[in-house]
């Protein structure tokens, strides 16, 4: 697991989430720990290193 820090696309607070390095490319939804809005996360790993990360709001 890798702890990654980023800004919430809704409230702009700095938050952190644990990312699973065992899956090379993944997309999933987690709620912001500050404002509780859903964030679509898309991390990409190569050789256990994070090479790309997107955190986007989900249009409701």
C-alpha positions as a printed Julia matrix, in Angstrom:
60×3 Matrix{Float64}:
   0.0    0.0     0.0
   1.08   3.55   -0.69
  -0.19   6.66    1.12
  -0.81   9.4    -1.45
  -1.68  13.04   -0.68
  -3.81  15.17   -3.03
  -6.45  17.91   -3.06
 -10.14  17.08   -2.99
 -11.77  18.3    -6.25
 -14.78  19.55   -4.25
 -13.5   21.24   -1.06
  -9.8   21.64   -2.08
  -8.62  20.3     1.27
  -5.43  18.24    1.3
  -6.33  14.62    2.02
  -4.58  11.28    1.82
  -5.66   7.83    0.74
  -4.02   4.43    0.66
  -3.46   3.1    -2.85
  -3.03  -0.57   -3.72
   0.18  -1.04   -5.7
  -0.69  -4.63   -6.67
  -3.09  -3.48   -9.43
  -1.3   -1.67  -12.26
  -4.24   0.51  -13.44
  -7.41   0.97  -11.46
 -10.41   3.29  -11.16
 -12.6    3.42   -8.09
 -14.67   5.82   -5.98
 -13.86   6.94   -2.43
 -15.52   9.62   -0.33
 -13.51  12.67    0.73
 -12.67  12.38    4.42
 -13.41  16.11    4.88
 -16.53  16.93    2.82
 -17.78  13.34    2.18
 -18.3   13.88   -1.57
 -17.45  10.98   -3.9
 -14.12  11.21   -5.74
 -13.21   9.06   -8.73
  -9.58   7.97   -8.25
  -7.44   6.63  -11.07
  -3.93   5.65  -10.02
  -1.49   3.93  -12.39
   1.62   2.05  -11.29
   4.69   0.79  -13.11
   7.22  -1.37  -11.24
   5.42  -0.53   -7.96
   5.92   3.21   -8.56
   3.02   5.63   -8.96
   3.36   7.13  -12.46
  -0.07   8.74  -12.86
  -2.86   9.84  -10.52
  -6.23  11.51  -11.2
  -8.81  12.58   -8.62
 -12.0   13.87  -10.22
 -15.4   14.9    -8.96
 -18.37  12.79   -9.99
 -21.14  14.71  -11.69
 -24.42  14.14   -9.88
